[in-house]
């Protein structure tokens, strides 16, 4: 199908790219400046089509744009054997066209209609998004439904894209020593879970990938009953659903295989790894095996862990920055990370760079001492309130962006959590108590759950 067909169907005026951009900016600016803009509709509708496609539509009429995202419940954690990296490789091929929209027409159409497209692969999912001016929103549905069932996978395209993926791995992992070290570290951090597998795959697995591997992966997982369609923006839910049915309802459901296990053992014992690399400074990685919101028997555990993340290291006033960098001068840099919205178990991770003349063991001991403070002393009310106020405010502000709204809705759903949580999270986090923080720190942040990695500069004494 030619681009002329889509120009005729969606009535795109003959504008050059600069003219189209000016039109979009002008309409968006006018709407945002309206006095009653804050009172425009923001409601959410959800249904599941007869073929199993879950559809979530959130009306947000503050700007004349629509974000469309489709989330497939398959990622690198579902891979095995010599097929590591197949999910990410297929993501690349999803832009190579169908019989209806061949070659590079998908990308060219999005550019011509003022759209923005991209995709991402993770351990838990593969996600595709399209952002369009509201009048061209049906185009996103038509294109997405088409490639859900009619993707054309050609050897010449695969050969080209595989080289791109291999070079991506070379630049991001092989030539990045810290990333390469972290990839190895995940094998002791996740001793049983498929989360230890890199999303991009290993170089040897990429070299072994064949086009048929991608074809089988596409046929196995890319089905409406394995997908969630998220629509956020200036739409009417009833009309949008009618368009969804028009393009997706006829796609048949299919039998899906069982997904790989992503649960991890509790308290398997302390694990340690050391790597000598040609880096300028030593690096410390500490990772505790913990539960996510989806796997915790008590959901408050995950909420408390996320607040602990902020207490220890989310901003300059956090404890590790204030106490270990500025006061004790044990560290020169530190970062804390925890992913609560996960299909399987998660990790609570602290990465740090020791200050000059501070050994890695000393840096680890200093961090563990701050963990012990959380385990032995109740956090004071004023500190906890400040942390929670900032955390909840950031959570709420992030939802001003329709892309972030759609991302959070999709992330919750694809990981086995309800999208309704998006409007309840601030309340859950605000209810975390000092007693829960102490309890959770003692439950999870213990040595038997801990893995550590020392990255030691070659020819240097740690």
C-alpha positions in Angstrom: 0.0 0.0 0.0 1.5 3.3 -1.0 1.9 6.4 1.1 -0.6 8.1 -1.2 -3.3 5.8 0.2 -2.6 6.9 3.8 -2.5 10.5 2.8 -5.9 10.1 1.2 -7.4 8.1 4.1 -6.2 10.4 6.9 -6.4 13.7 4.9 -2.9 14.9 5.6 -2.4 18.4 4.2 0.6 18.9 1.9 3.0 20.4 4.5 6.7 20.2 4.7 8.2 19.0 8.0 8.7 22.5 9.3 5.1 23.5 8.5 3.7 20.4 10.2 5.8 21.0 13.3 4.7 24.6 13.5 1.0 23.5 13.2 1.4 21.0 16.1 3.3 23.4 18.3 0.7 26.1 17.7 -2.3 23.9 18.5 -0.6 22.4 21.6 0.4 25.8 22.9 -3.2 27.2 22.5 -4.7 24.3 24.4 -2.2 24.4 27.3 -2.9 28.2 27.7 -6.6 27.7 28.0 -7.9 28.9 31.5 -9.8 25.7 32.1 -7.1 23.3 30.9 -6.6 21.7 34.3 -10.3 20.7 34.3 -10.3 18.7 31.1 -11.3 15.0 31.2 -8.9 12.3 32.6 -10.8 9.1 32.9 -9.8 5.5 32.3 -11.6 2.7 30.5 -10.6 -1.0 30.3 -11.9 -4.0 28.4 -10.7 -7.3 26.9 -11.6 -8.2 23.3 -12.9 -11.7 22.5 -9.5 -12.6 21.1 -7.8 -11.8 24.4 -6.4 -8.4 23.6 -6.5 -6.2 26.7 -7.3 -2.6 26.0 -6.8 0.3 28.4 -7.8 3.8 27.3 -7.1 6.9 29.4 -8.6 10.2 28.3 -6.3 13.1 28.8 -7.4 16.1 26.8 -4.8 18.7 27.7 -3.0 18.5 24.3 -4.2 17.3 20.9 -2.0 14.2 20.8 -2.4 10.5 21.5 0.1 8.0 22.7 -0.5 4.4 21.6 1.6 1.6 23.2 1.4 -2.2 22.8 3.1 -4.4 25.3 3.8 -8.0 24.5 4.4 -10.3 27.6 7.7 -11.7 26.4 11.2 -10.7 26.9 14.7 -12.0 27.5 13.7 -13.9 30.7 11.6 -16.1 28.4 14.6 -17.1 26.3 16.8 -20.2 26.7 19.6 -22.1 25.0 21.2 -20.6 21.9 18.3 -18.1 21.4 19.4 -15.5 23.9 18.7 -12.1 22.4 16.0 -13.2 20.1 13.3 -10.9 21.6 15.5 -7.8 21.1 16.5 -8.9 17.6 12.8 -9.4 16.7 12.0 -5.9 18.0 14.4 -4.5 15.4 12.8 -6.5 12.7 9.3 -5.3 13.6 10.0 -2.1 11.7 11.0 -3.8 8.5 7.5 -4.0 7.0 4.5 -6.1 5.9 3.0 -6.7 2.5 0.7 -3.8 3.1 3.4 -1.5 4.4 6.6 -2.8 2.9 10.3 -2.0 3.5 10.8 1.2 5.5 7.3 2.6 4.9 6.4 2.3 8.6 9.0 4.8 9.6 8.4 7.1 6.6 4.7 7.2 7.3 5.2 8.1 10.9 7.5 11.0 9.8 5.0 12.2 7.2 2.1 12.2 9.6 4.0 14.0 12.4 4.5 10.9 14.5 7.1 9.6 16.8 7.8 5.9 17.1 10.2 3.6 19.1 10.4 0.3 20.9 12.1 -1.3 23.9 12.8 -4.8 25.0 13.3 -5.8 28.7 13.5 -9.0 30.7 9.7 -9.0 31.1 8.3 -7.5 28.0 8.7 -6.1 24.5 7.0 -2.7 24.0 6.2 -0.5 20.9 4.9 3.0 20.9 3.5 5.5 18.5 2.8 9.2 19.2 0.6 11.1 16.8 -1.6 14.2 16.5 -5.1 13.1 17.6 -6.5 13.1 14.0 -4.0 10.5 12.9 -4.4 8.2 16.0 -6.2 5.5 13.9 -3.1 5.2 11.8 -1.2 4.0 14.8 -3.8 1.2 15.3 -3.9 0.2 11.7 -0.1 -0.1 11.5 0.2 -1.9 14.8 -2.5 -4.4 14.0 -1.0 -5.1 10.6 2.4 -5.9 12.0 1.0 -8.0 14.8 0.0 -10.7 12.3 1.5 -9.8 8.9 5.2 -9.1 9.5 7.4 -10.0 6.6 10.7 -11.4 7.8 13.3 -11.5 5.1 16.9 -12.8 5.2 18.4 -9.7 3.7 16.8 -7.5 6.4 17.8 -9.9 9.1 21.4 -10.0 8.0 21.5 -6.2 8.1 19.8 -5.8 11.5 21.8 -8.6 13.1 24.9 -6.6 12.3 23.3 -3.6 14.0 22.5 -5.6 17.1 26.0 -7.1 17.3 27.5 -3.6 17.0 25.1 -2.4 19.7 26.3 -5.1 22.0 29.9 -4.4 21.2 29.6 -0.7 22.0 27.3 -1.0 25.1 28.8 -4.1 26.7 32.0 -5.5 25.1 33.7 -2.1 25.0 32.1 -0.9 28.3 34.0 -2.7 31.1 31.5 -1.7 33.9 28.6 -3.0 31.9 30.5 -6.2 31.1 31.3 -6.6 34.7 27.7 -6.1 35.7 26.5 -8.7 33.2 28.8 -11.2 34.9 27.7 -10.1 38.3 24.1 -10.9 37.5 25.0 -14.6 37.4 25.6 -14.6 41.1 22.9 -12.1 41.9 20.3 -14.3 40.2 21.6 -17.8 40.7 18.4 -19.5 39.6 16.3 -16.8 37.8 16.3 -16.1 34.1 16.8 -12.5 34.9 20.5 -13.1 34.8 20.3 -13.3 31.0 21.3 -10.1 29.1 18.5 -8.6 27.1 20.7 -8.1 24.1 22.1 -11.7 24.4 25.7 -12.8 24.3 27.9 -12.4 21.3 28.1 -16.1 20.7 24.3 -16.4 20.9 23.8 -13.5 18.5 26.2 -15.2 16.0 24.1 -18.3 16.2 20.7 -16.7 15.7 18.9 -17.6 12.5 16.0 -16.0 10.7 13.8 -19.1 11.5 14.5 -18.4 15.3 12.8 -15.0 14.9 10.0 -16.4 12.8 9.2 -19.0 15.5 9.4 -16.4 18.3 7.1 -14.1 16.4 4.5 -16.9 15.7 4.8 -18.1 19.3 4.4 -14.8 21.3 3.0 -12.1 19.1 -0.7 -12.7 19.6 -3.6 -10.5 20.8 -4.0 -12.7 23.9 -0.4 -12.0 24.9 -0.6 -8.2 24.4 -1.9 -5.1 26.2 -2.9 -2.1 24.2 -2.5 1.3 26.0 -4.0 4.5 24.6 -3.5 7.8 26.4 -4.4 11.2 25.1 -7.0 13.3 23.5 -9.5 10.6 22.6 -13.1 9.7 23.4 -12.9 6.2 24.9 -16.0 4.8 23.1 -14.9 6.1 19.7 -11.3 4.9 20.3 -12.5 1.4 21.3 -14.5 1.3 18.1 -11.3 1.9 16.1 -9.5 -0.7 18.1 -12.1 -3.3 17.3 -12.0 -2.3 13.6 -8.3 -3.2 13.3 -7.6 -5.8 16.0 -10.8 -7.8 16.6 -10.3 -10.2 13.7 -6.8 -11.2 14.7 -7.1 -14.8 16.1 -5.9 -15.7 19.6 -3.5 -18.6 19.9 -2.2 -21.0 22.5 0.7 -19.6 24.5 3.6 -21.5 26.1 4.3 -21.3 29.8 6.8 -18.5 30.6 10.1 -19.1 32.3 10.3 -18.9 36.1 11.6 -15.6 37.4 11.5 -16.3 41.2 14.6 -16.5 43.3 15.6 -18.4 46.4 15.6 -16.6 49.8 18.8 -16.3 51.7 21.0 -18.5 49.6 24.1 -17.2 51.3 26.6 -14.4 50.8 28.1 -14.4 47.3 31.2 -12.4 46.2 33.0 -11.7 42.9 36.2 -9.8 42.0 37.2 -8.6 38.6 40.4 -6.9 37.6 39.7 -4.5 34.7 41.5 -1.6 33.1 39.4 1.0 34.8 40.5 4.2 36.3 38.8 3.8 39.7 37.5 0.9 41.7 33.8 0.2 41.8 31.6 -1.5 44.4 28.3 -3.3 43.6 26.1 -4.6 46.3 22.8 -6.4 45.5 20.3 -7.9 47.9 17.7 -10.4 46.6 14.3 -9.0 47.5 10.6 -9.3 46.5 8.8 -7.1 44.0 5.2 -5.9 44.4 4.0 -8.8 42.3 5.9 -11.5 44.3 5.7 -10.2 47.9 3.2 -11.8 50.2 2.8 -8.5 51.9 2.6 -5.6 49.3 3.8 -3.1 52.0 7.2 -4.8 51.7 7.7 -3.4 48.2 6.4 0.0 49.1 8.8 0.2 52.1 11.7 -1.0 50.0 11.1 1.8 47.5 11.0 4.4 50.3 14.2 2.9 51.7 15.7 3.5 48.3 14.9 7.2 48.7 16.1 7.3 52.3 19.5 5.9 51.4 20.3 7.5 48.0 17.7 9.2 45.9 18.9 12.7 46.2 21.7 14.9 47.7 20.0 14.9 51.1 19.8 11.1 51.3 21.8 9.3 53.9 24.5 7.8 51.8 25.3 11.0 50.1 25.1 13.1 53.3 26.9 10.7 55.6 29.3 8.8 53.5 30.2 11.3 50.8 30.1 14.7 52.5 30.6 13.9 56.2 32.7 10.7 56.4 34.2 11.1 52.9 34.3 7.4 52.4 32.6 7.5 49.0 33.0 9.8 46.0 29.8 8.6 44.3 26.9 6.3 45.1 23.6 5.2 43.5 20.7 3.2 44.9 18.2 1.3 42.7 15.1 -0.9 43.3 12.5 -2.0 40.7 9.2 -2.7 42.6 7.1 -3.3 39.4 8.5 -6.6 38.3 7.0 -9.8 37.1 9.4 -11.8 39.2 11.6 -11.1 42.2 13.8 -8.1 42.2 17.1 -6.8 43.7 17.9 -3.8 45.9 21.2 -2.5 44.5 23.8 0.0 45.7 26.7 0.9 43.4 29.5 3.1 44.7 32.9 4.5 44.0 35.2 4.7 47.1 36.9 8.0 47.9 40.7 8.2 47.2 42.7 5.9 49.4 39.6 4.1 50.7 39.6 0.3 50.1 36.6 -1.4 48.6 36.1 -3.4 51.8 36.0 -0.2 53.8 33.4 1.2 51.5 31.2 -1.9 51.8 31.5 -1.8 55.6 30.4 1.8 55.7 27.4 1.1 53.6 26.5 -2.0 55.6 26.7 0.2 58.8 24.1 2.5 57.4 21.9 -0.5 56.6 22.3 -1.5 60.3 21.1 1.9 61.4 17.9 1.4 59.5 17.5 -2.1 61.0 18.2 -0.9 64.6 16.7 2.6 64.8 13.3 4.0 63.8 13.6 6.7 61.3 12.6 10.1 62.8 9.2 11.4 61.8 10.4 14.6 60.2 12.9 12.7 57.9 10.4 10.1 56.9 7.8 12.8 56.1 10.2 14.8 54.0 11.2 11.6 52.1 7.6 10.5 51.5 6.5 14.0 50.5 9.2 14.3 47.8 8.6 10.7 46.6 4.9 11.1 46.3 5.3 14.5 44.6 7.7 13.1 42.0 5.3 10.2 41.4 2.4 12.5 40.8 4.3 15.0 38.6 5.6 12.2 36.4 2.0 11.5 35.4 1.7 14.9 33.7 3.3 13.4 30.7 1.0 11.1 28.6 4.0 9.0 27.6 4.8 8.4 31.3 1.2 7.6 32.0 1.1 5.1 29.3 4.4 3.6 30.3 3.3 3.1 33.9 -0.1 1.7 32.9 1.6 -0.8 30.6 4.4 -1.7 33.0 1.9 -2.5 35.8 -0.3 -4.7 33.5 2.5 -6.6 31.8 4.0 -7.5 35.1 0.9 -9.0 36.5 -0.3 -5.9 38.4 -3.5 -3.9 37.9 -3.3 -0.6 36.0 -5.6 0.8 38.7 -2.6 1.0 40.9 -1.4 4.0 39.0 -4.0 6.1 40.9 -3.5 4.4 44.2 0.3 4.3 44.5 0.7 7.7 46.1 -1.6 6.7 48.9 0.2 3.4 49.4 3.6 5.1 49.7 2.3 7.8 52.0 1.1 5.1 54.4 4.6 3.5 54.9 5.5 3.8 58.5 8.9 3.9 60.4 8.1 0.5 61.9 7.6 -1.0 58.4 10.9 0.4 57.2 12.7 -1.2 60.2 10.9 -4.5 59.7 11.6 -4.7 55.9 15.3 -3.7 56.3 15.7 -6.6 58.8 13.7 -9.0 56.5 15.6 -8.4 53.3 18.8 -6.4 53.6 20.7 -9.2 55.3 24.0 -10.8 54.4 22.5 -14.1 53.3 20.6 -12.2 50.6 23.7 -10.2 49.5 25.9 -10.4 46.5 28.9 -8.1 46.0 31.3 -7.3 43.2 34.6 -5.6 43.4 35.9 -4.0 40.2 39.6 -3.5 40.8 41.7 -1.4 38.5 44.5 -3.5 37.1 47.9 -3.1 38.8 46.2 -1.3 41.7 45.8 -2.4 45.3 42.2 -2.3 46.3 
